[in-house]
Amino acid sequence: MNTAIGEKRGVSGSVITLILIACGGMLLFKNGIYLFCCMATLVLLFLLLWRNNRPGILLFAFFMQWVQVISFVVWMNVRNVDINFLSPHANIAVLMSCLGLLVMAVVVSKGIAGLPIPTRVNLLEEASKINEKKMLFLYLGSTLFLSSIGFVLGVASGFTQILITLSSLKWIFFLVYGYVAWLNKKNRMILAIMVIYEFTTSLYSYFSSFKQVILIVIILAITFITTITVRQIIYSLLVMLVLGFMGITWSAIKSDYRQYVSQGQKQQVVAVSREQALGKIGEQVSNLNSRQYEFAMVMTLYRLQYVYHLARTMDRVPAVLPHENGKLWTDNLSFILLPRILFPNKPIFDATQKTNKYTGLNYGGYSKGTSFGIGYFADCYIDFGYVGMLIPLILIALFVVVIYRVYYQLLSLNILFRYALINVGLFNFTSFESDGIIVIGRLLVTFLVFWILAHTIFPRMQRWLYKK
C-alpha cells in the first residue's frame, strides 16, 4: 500500500487572515489576554495535530479539552467579572491549562509523526474490500445486544468496565460503516438513518447522551478534511452553534427531566416508558422562556468549564495542604492496577471526595447520585507543582501515543478498522475534567479489551466481512 508520511494540507490565505483578526480581536474583550492565549493555543493544537486522512480523534480530543478551558474565561466574561473573581489563581490555572495541552500535543504529534498516512486512493481500496451489508448487520447486532450489557451486573461488579467497553463495539462498527459510505459515496442515507436512530433513542435515558453520536460523526468527518476554507469555518461555527443551543436547552430541562424519569429515586435509573420520557422532554422544551435560557447558558458554561477546580486546588496547595510529591499518582495507579474482578472488596471510587479535599468545596458525592471530578491536571499539580506537573502530563501523552501506535500497527486488520479502533479506543481522552483514575483506567481497560479482540475475534470477523 502506497502511503505518505504526511498528506499535503492547506489553509487558504483568507482563513489565515481571518484567524489573525480573530486572535487580535480577543484582546479587545474583557479578560482579553486570556482569550487571546486560548485562541493561540487552539491554532497551535490544530497545526500540530491535523493531517488529512488521519483518524480525527486526536484533534477532537484536544479540542474538547480546550473548550473546557476557554469556557471558564467566557463564563467570567458573561458574568462581567475579572478572571480572578472566584479564585486568585484562576489566571494561572488558565495559562497552565493551555501550556499543558500544548506540551501534550507536541509529544503526541512527535510520537506518531513517523507513521505513514494512507492516500485517499489507498482508503478507497480498503473500503472496497468490506461488505457494507455485513457491516450494517454487525452494527445492528451490537446495538441490540451489547448497548446495555455494561450495567447487567451493576457498578460494583468486577466485569462492569469490561462489559461497558464491549458495549462500545457498536461505535467501531458504526465508524467502519461510516468510512465505507463516505468513501464510496453511497448508502449515505442509511448512515443518516443510523445517526437519527442513535440520537432519538439516546434521549430515553437518565443522562440523555444524544450528543455522542454527533461527536462520533464529527470525528469521522475530521479524517476527510483536505483544505480549510472560510466556508468550512462558517459551517463549523453553525454546527457548534446548533450543538451549543442543544446543550443549553438540555441544561435548562435536565434537572426536572431526571427527577421525572427516575420518579424521585436518588438513583440514575429510568422508571417511566419511552413515550412518557420523550413526551416530558417535548413538554419542557415548549415551556422554556428567554430568562430560563439565559440562566441555562450561564449554568452550561459553569458545568462545561473545569478550570475552576484547578484554580481552587492551586489556592489550597501548598498554602493549606502540602504537595503530595507523587503519592496521589501512586495511589491512582495502585487503584487502577488492582482489578475488581480479582479484588471484589475494592471500594467504589468516589471522585467527589478528592475534589472536596483539595478544592475546599462541599459537593454531594456518589451516595447522592452525583460525581464531581477534580481533573487530571489538578492531580498532576497536587503532586508536583507548576513546573513538575508537566512531567506526568508528558507521560500521559506518551501513553496515548503507545495506544495509537499499537492500534495503527495491527497490520492484519483493514486500515479503516484500525482507524475505528483508534477513534473509539481514545474517546475517553476527551474530558479535561476526568480524574486521573478515570482517564487512565478507562484508557487502559479499553486498550486491553480491544487488543485482545484484535488478536482473536476481529481477524475472523474481517475475513467474514471480506466475503461478498
C-alpha positions as CSV (number, residue, x, y, z in Angstrom):
1,M,0.0,0.0,0.0
2,N,1.5,3.3,-1.0
3,T,1.4,5.8,1.8
4,A,2.7,9.2,2.6
5,I,4.3,10.4,5.8
6,G,2.2,13.5,5.7
7,E,-0.6,14.3,3.3
8,K,-0.5,17.8,1.9
9,R,-2.7,20.0,3.8
10,G,-3.9,23.5,3.1
11,V,-5.3,26.6,4.7
12,S,-6.5,29.3,2.4
13,G,-5.0,32.8,2.7
14,S,-8.4,34.2,3.6
15,V,-8.6,31.8,6.6
16,I,-5.2,32.8,7.9
17,T,-6.2,36.4,7.7
18,L,-9.5,35.6,9.5
19,I,-7.6,33.7,12.2
20,L,-5.2,36.6,12.8
21,I,-8.1,39.1,13.0
22,A,-10.0,36.8,15.4
23,C,-7.0,36.3,17.7
24,G,-6.2,40.1,17.7
25,G,-9.9,40.9,18.3
26,M,-9.8,38.8,21.5
27,L,-7.6,41.4,23.1
28,L,-10.5,43.9,22.9
29,F,-12.7,41.8,25.2
30,K,-12.7,41.7,29.0
31,N,-10.0,39.3,30.1
32,G,-8.7,39.6,26.6
33,I,-5.2,38.4,27.2
34,Y,-6.6,35.0,28.4
35,L,-9.0,34.8,25.5
36,F,-6.0,35.5,23.2
37,C,-3.9,32.8,24.8
38,C,-6.7,30.3,24.5
39,M,-7.2,31.2,20.8
40,A,-3.5,31.0,20.1
41,T,-3.5,27.6,21.8
42,L,-6.3,26.3,19.6
43,V,-4.4,27.4,16.4
44,L,-1.2,25.6,17.6
45,L,-3.2,22.5,18.5
46,F,-4.7,22.5,15.0
47,L,-1.3,22.9,13.4
48,L,0.3,20.1,15.5
49,L,-2.5,17.5,15.2
50,W,-4.4,17.9,11.9
51,R,-3.4,15.8,8.9
52,N,-5.7,14.8,6.1
53,N,-6.7,11.1,6.2
54,R,-5.6,10.7,9.8
55,P,-8.0,9.5,12.4
56,G,-9.9,12.5,13.8
57,I,-9.8,11.6,17.4
58,L,-6.5,13.3,18.3
59,L,-7.5,16.8,17.1
60,F,-11.0,16.2,18.5
61,A,-9.8,15.1,22.0
62,F,-7.6,18.1,22.4
63,F,-10.2,20.5,21.0
64,M,-12.8,19.2,23.5
65,Q,-10.4,19.7,26.4
66,W,-9.6,23.2,25.1
67,V,-13.3,24.0,25.1
68,Q,-13.4,23.3,28.8
69,V,-10.5,25.7,29.4
70,I,-11.8,28.6,27.3
71,S,-15.3,28.1,28.7
72,F,-14.0,29.4,32.1
73,V,-12.9,32.7,30.5
74,V,-16.2,33.0,28.6
75,W,-18.1,32.3,31.9
76,M,-16.3,35.1,33.6
77,N,-17.0,37.5,30.7
78,V,-20.7,36.6,30.7
79,R,-20.8,37.4,34.3
80,N,-18.8,40.6,33.5
81,V,-16.2,39.9,36.2
82,D,-12.4,39.7,36.3
83,I,-10.7,36.4,35.6
84,N,-9.7,36.1,39.3
85,F,-13.1,36.9,40.6
86,L,-13.6,33.4,42.0
87,S,-10.0,32.5,42.7
88,P,-6.8,34.4,42.9
89,H,-5.1,31.6,40.9
90,A,-7.7,31.4,38.1
91,N,-5.5,33.3,35.6
92,I,-2.5,30.9,36.3
93,A,-4.8,27.9,36.0
94,V,-6.0,29.0,32.6
95,L,-2.4,29.6,31.4
96,M,-1.1,26.3,32.8
97,S,-4.0,24.5,31.2
98,C,-3.1,26.0,27.8
99,L,0.5,25.2,28.3
100,G,-0.2,21.6,29.5
101,L,-2.4,20.9,26.5
102,L,0.3,22.3,24.1
103,V,3.0,20.2,25.7
104,M,0.9,17.1,25.5
105,A,0.0,17.8,21.8
106,V,3.7,18.3,20.9
107,V,4.5,14.9,22.5
108,V,1.6,13.2,20.7
109,S,2.4,14.9,17.4
110,K,6.1,13.8,17.5
111,G,5.2,10.4,18.8
112,I,3.1,9.5,15.8
113,A,4.9,11.6,13.1
114,G,6.7,8.6,11.6
115,L,3.5,6.6,11.0
116,P,2.5,6.6,7.3
117,I,-0.7,8.2,6.3
118,P,-2.6,6.5,3.5
119,T,-3.7,8.4,0.5
120,R,-7.4,8.6,-0.5
121,V,-6.8,6.0,-3.2
122,N,-5.4,3.6,-0.5
123,L,-8.5,4.3,1.7
124,L,-10.8,3.6,-1.3
125,E,-9.1,0.3,-2.0
126,E,-9.5,-0.7,1.6
127,A,-13.2,0.4,1.6
128,S,-13.9,-1.7,-1.5
129,K,-13.0,-4.9,0.4
130,I,-15.7,-4.5,3.0
131,N,-19.2,-5.8,2.5
132,E,-21.5,-2.9,3.6
133,K,-24.5,-5.1,4.3
134,K,-22.5,-7.4,6.7
135,M,-21.0,-4.3,8.4
136,L,-24.5,-2.9,8.9
137,F,-25.5,-6.3,10.3
138,L,-22.7,-6.1,12.9
139,Y,-23.7,-2.6,13.9
140,L,-27.4,-3.6,14.3
141,G,-26.5,-6.7,16.3
142,S,-24.1,-4.9,18.6
143,T,-26.6,-2.1,19.1
144,L,-29.4,-4.5,20.1
145,F,-27.4,-6.9,22.2
146,L,-24.5,-5.0,23.7
147,S,-25.7,-1.5,24.3
148,S,-26.8,-2.1,27.9
149,I,-24.5,-5.1,28.7
150,G,-22.3,-2.9,30.9
151,F,-25.0,-2.5,33.5
152,V,-26.1,-6.1,33.8
153,L,-24.1,-6.9,36.9
154,G,-24.1,-3.5,38.5
155,V,-21.4,-0.9,39.1
156,A,-19.7,-3.0,41.8
157,S,-19.1,-5.9,39.5
158,G,-15.6,-6.9,38.5
159,F,-16.8,-7.3,35.0
160,T,-18.5,-3.9,34.7
161,Q,-15.7,-1.9,33.0
162,I,-15.0,-4.8,30.6
163,L,-18.7,-5.1,29.7
164,I,-19.0,-1.3,29.2
165,T,-16.0,-1.5,26.9
166,L,-17.7,-4.3,24.9
167,S,-20.8,-2.2,24.6
168,S,-18.7,0.4,22.7
169,L,-18.0,-2.1,19.9
170,K,-21.1,-0.7,18.1
171,W,-19.2,2.6,17.6
172,I,-16.4,0.7,15.9
173,F,-18.9,-0.9,13.5
174,F,-20.7,2.4,13.1
175,L,-17.4,4.2,12.2
176,V,-16.3,1.5,9.7
177,Y,-19.7,1.6,8.0
178,G,-19.4,5.4,8.0
179,Y,-16.0,5.3,6.5
180,V,-17.1,3.0,3.7
181,A,-20.2,5.0,3.0
182,W,-18.3,8.3,3.0
183,L,-15.5,7.0,0.7
184,N,-17.8,5.1,-1.7
185,K,-20.3,8.0,-1.8
186,K,-23.2,5.6,-1.4
187,N,-25.5,4.3,1.4
188,R,-25.2,7.8,3.0
189,M,-28.9,7.8,3.5
190,I,-28.6,4.7,5.6
191,L,-25.8,6.3,7.6
192,A,-28.1,9.3,8.2
193,I,-30.8,7.0,9.5
194,M,-28.3,5.4,11.8
195,V,-27.4,8.8,13.2
196,I,-31.1,9.8,13.7
197,Y,-31.8,6.4,15.4
198,E,-28.9,6.9,17.8
199,F,-29.9,10.4,18.5
200,T,-33.6,9.8,19.2
201,T,-33.2,6.6,21.2
202,S,-30.5,8.1,23.4
203,L,-33.0,10.7,24.6
204,Y,-34.6,7.9,26.6
205,S,-32.1,7.6,29.3
206,Y,-31.1,9.3,32.6
207,F,-28.3,11.2,31.0
208,S,-29.8,11.5,27.5
209,S,-26.4,11.1,25.8
210,F,-27.8,12.2,22.5
211,K,-24.6,14.2,21.7
212,Q,-22.4,11.1,21.5
213,V,-23.4,10.1,18.0
214,I,-23.0,13.6,16.8
215,L,-19.4,13.7,18.3
216,I,-18.6,10.4,16.6
217,V,-19.8,11.7,13.2
218,I,-17.6,14.8,13.7
219,I,-14.6,12.6,14.5
220,L,-15.3,10.7,11.3
221,A,-15.6,13.8,9.2
222,I,-12.3,15.3,10.5
223,T,-10.5,12.5,8.8
224,F,-11.5,13.7,5.3
225,I,-10.9,17.4,5.7
226,T,-8.4,18.4,2.9
227,T,-8.4,22.2,2.9
228,I,-9.6,24.7,5.4
229,T,-11.7,27.4,3.8
230,V,-13.8,30.2,5.1
231,R,-16.9,28.2,4.0
232,Q,-15.8,25.3,6.2
233,I,-15.2,27.6,9.1
234,I,-18.7,29.0,8.7
235,Y,-20.2,25.5,8.6
236,S,-18.2,24.5,11.6
237,L,-19.4,27.6,13.6
238,L,-23.0,26.8,12.6
239,V,-22.6,23.2,13.8
240,M,-21.1,24.5,17.1
241,L,-24.0,26.9,17.5
242,V,-26.6,24.2,17.0
243,L,-24.8,21.9,19.4
244,G,-24.4,24.8,21.9
245,F,-28.1,25.5,21.6
246,M,-29.0,21.9,22.2
247,G,-26.6,21.8,25.2
248,I,-28.2,24.9,26.7
249,T,-31.7,23.5,26.2
250,W,-30.7,20.2,27.8
251,S,-29.1,22.1,30.7
252,A,-32.4,24.1,31.2
253,I,-34.6,21.0,31.4
254,K,-32.3,18.1,32.7
255,S,-32.8,18.5,36.4
256,D,-36.6,18.3,36.2
257,Y,-36.3,15.6,33.5
258,R,-34.1,13.4,35.5
259,Q,-36.4,13.8,38.5
260,Y,-39.3,12.8,36.3
261,V,-37.7,9.7,34.6
262,S,-36.3,8.4,37.9
263,Q,-39.6,9.1,39.6
264,G,-37.9,10.8,42.5
265,Q,-35.4,7.9,43.2
266,K,-31.9,9.1,44.1
267,Q,-30.5,6.7,41.5
268,Q,-29.5,7.0,37.9
269,V,-32.4,4.9,36.6
270,V,-35.3,5.3,34.2
271,A,-38.7,4.4,35.7
272,V,-41.0,5.6,33.0
273,S,-41.8,4.4,29.5
274,R,-40.0,5.8,26.4
275,E,-43.2,7.6,25.3
276,Q,-43.5,9.3,28.7
277,A,-39.9,10.3,28.7
278,L,-39.9,11.8,25.2
279,G,-43.2,13.5,25.9
280,K,-41.8,15.1,29.0
281,I,-38.9,16.5,27.0
282,G,-41.3,18.0,24.5
283,E,-43.4,19.5,27.2
284,Q,-40.4,21.0,29.0
285,V,-38.8,22.5,25.8
286,S,-42.1,24.0,24.7
287,N,-42.5,25.8,28.1
288,L,-39.0,27.3,28.1
289,N,-38.7,31.1,28.1
290,S,-35.8,33.6,27.4
291,R,-35.0,34.0,31.1
292,Q,-34.6,30.3,31.6
293,Y,-32.4,30.1,28.5
294,E,-30.2,32.9,29.9
295,F,-29.8,31.2,33.2
296,A,-29.2,27.9,31.5
297,M,-26.4,29.4,29.3
298,V,-24.6,30.6,32.5
299,M,-25.0,27.2,34.1
300,T,-23.9,25.4,30.9
301,L,-20.7,27.4,30.9
302,Y,-20.2,26.6,34.6
303,R,-20.7,22.9,34.0
304,L,-18.6,22.8,30.8
305,Q,-15.6,24.5,32.3
306,Y,-13.3,22.7,34.7
307,V,-10.6,25.3,35.3
308,Y,-12.3,26.4,38.5
309,H,-11.4,23.2,40.3
310,L,-7.8,23.5,39.2
311,A,-7.7,27.1,40.4
312,R,-9.3,26.3,43.7
313,T,-6.7,23.5,44.1
314,M,-3.9,26.0,43.4
315,D,-5.4,28.2,46.2
316,R,-5.1,25.4,48.8
317,V,-1.9,23.6,47.6
318,P,0.6,24.3,49.1
319,A,-0.9,27.1,51.2
320,V,-3.3,24.8,53.2
321,L,-2.3,21.3,52.1
322,P,1.2,20.3,51.0
323,H,2.2,18.9,47.7
324,E,1.9,15.1,47.7
325,N,5.2,14.6,45.8
326,G,3.9,11.7,43.8
327,K,1.7,10.0,46.4
328,L,-1.5,10.9,44.6
329,W,-0.5,9.4,41.3
330,T,1.0,6.4,43.1
331,D,-2.4,5.9,44.7
332,N,-4.2,6.4,41.4
333,L,-2.1,3.8,39.6
334,S,-2.5,1.4,42.5
335,F,-6.2,1.7,42.4
336,I,-6.2,1.2,38.6
337,L,-3.9,-1.9,38.6
338,L,-6.0,-3.8,41.2
339,P,-8.7,-5.3,39.0
340,R,-12.1,-5.6,40.8
341,I,-12.5,-9.0,39.3
342,L,-9.7,-10.2,41.5
343,F,-10.3,-7.9,44.4
344,P,-14.1,-7.9,44.8
345,N,-13.9,-5.8,48.0
346,K,-12.2,-3.0,46.3
347,P,-14.1,0.2,47.2
348,I,-16.1,2.2,44.7
349,F,-14.2,5.2,43.6
350,D,-15.9,8.5,44.5
351,A,-14.1,11.3,42.7
352,T,-16.0,13.9,44.7
353,Q,-14.2,13.1,47.9
354,K,-10.8,14.0,46.4
355,T,-12.4,17.1,44.8
356,N,-13.8,18.4,48.1
357,K,-10.5,17.7,49.9
358,Y,-8.3,19.7,47.6
359,T,-10.7,22.4,46.5
360,G,-12.3,23.1,49.9
361,L,-15.8,22.8,48.2
362,N,-18.6,20.7,49.6
363,Y,-20.2,18.8,46.7
364,G,-22.5,15.8,47.2
365,G,-20.9,12.6,46.1
366,Y,-21.6,9.1,45.0
367,S,-24.1,8.5,47.8
368,K,-26.3,11.3,46.4
369,G,-26.1,10.1,42.8
370,T,-23.6,12.8,41.7
371,S,-19.9,12.9,41.0
372,F,-17.5,15.9,40.6
373,G,-14.0,15.2,39.3
374,I,-11.0,17.3,40.1
375,G,-9.4,16.8,36.7
376,Y,-6.2,15.0,35.9
377,F,-4.4,18.4,35.5
378,A,-5.1,19.0,39.2
379,D,-3.8,15.6,40.1
380,C,-0.6,16.4,38.4
381,Y,-0.3,19.8,40.1
382,I,-1.1,18.5,43.6
383,D,1.8,16.0,43.3
384,F,4.4,18.2,41.6
385,G,3.5,21.9,41.4
386,Y,3.6,24.3,38.4
387,V,6.7,23.0,36.6
388,G,6.7,19.4,37.8
389,M,3.1,18.8,36.7
390,L,4.3,18.8,33.1
391,I,6.2,15.5,33.7
392,P,3.1,13.3,34.4
393,L,1.2,15.2,31.6
394,I,4.0,14.2,29.2
395,L,3.8,10.6,30.5
396,I,0.0,10.6,29.9
397,A,0.7,11.9,26.3
398,L,3.2,9.1,25.8
399,F,0.6,6.6,26.9
400,V,-1.8,8.0,24.3
401,V,1.0,7.6,21.7
402,V,1.6,4.0,22.7
403,I,-2.1,3.2,22.3
404,Y,-2.4,5.0,19.0
405,R,0.7,3.2,17.6
406,V,-0.3,-0.2,18.8
407,Y,-3.7,0.1,17.2
408,Y,-2.2,1.5,14.0
409,Q,0.3,-1.2,13.6
410,L,-2.2,-4.1,13.7
411,L,-1.4,-4.7,10.1
412,S,-3.6,-7.8,9.8
413,L,-6.6,-5.5,10.1
414,N,-8.1,-3.2,7.4
415,I,-6.9,0.3,7.8
416,L,-10.5,1.5,8.3
417,F,-10.9,-1.0,11.1
418,R,-7.7,0.3,12.7
419,Y,-8.9,3.9,12.4
420,A,-12.2,3.0,14.1
421,L,-10.2,1.2,16.9
422,I,-8.1,4.3,17.4
423,N,-11.1,6.7,17.5
424,V,-13.1,4.6,19.9
425,G,-10.1,3.5,22.0
426,L,-9.0,7.1,22.6
427,F,-12.5,8.6,23.0
428,N,-12.1,8.6,26.8
429,F,-9.3,11.1,26.4
430,T,-11.7,13.9,25.6
431,S,-12.5,15.1,29.1
432,F,-10.4,17.7,30.8
433,E,-12.4,17.2,34.0
434,S,-11.7,13.5,34.3
435,D,-9.9,12.4,37.4
436,G,-6.5,10.7,36.8
437,I,-8.0,7.3,37.9
438,I,-10.9,7.7,35.4
439,V,-8.9,8.8,32.4
440,I,-6.0,6.3,32.7
441,G,-8.2,3.5,34.0
442,R,-10.7,3.7,31.1
443,L,-8.0,4.1,28.5
444,L,-6.1,1.1,29.9
445,V,-9.2,-1.2,30.1
446,T,-10.4,-0.2,26.6
447,F,-6.9,-0.8,25.3
448,L,-6.5,-4.3,26.8
449,V,-10.0,-5.4,25.7
450,F,-9.6,-4.1,22.1
451,W,-6.0,-5.5,21.9
452,I,-7.3,-9.0,22.8
453,L,-10.2,-8.8,20.4
454,A,-7.8,-7.5,17.7
455,H,-5.7,-10.7,18.0
456,T,-8.7,-13.1,18.3
457,I,-12.1,-12.1,17.1
458,F,-11.5,-9.1,14.7
459,P,-9.4,-11.0,12.2
460,R,-12.0,-13.7,11.8
461,M,-14.7,-11.0,11.6
462,Q,-12.8,-9.3,8.9
463,R,-12.5,-12.5,6.8
464,W,-16.3,-12.8,7.0
465,L,-16.7,-9.1,6.0
466,Y,-14.5,-9.6,3.0
467,K,-16.7,-12.4,1.6
468,K,-19.1,-10.9,-0.9
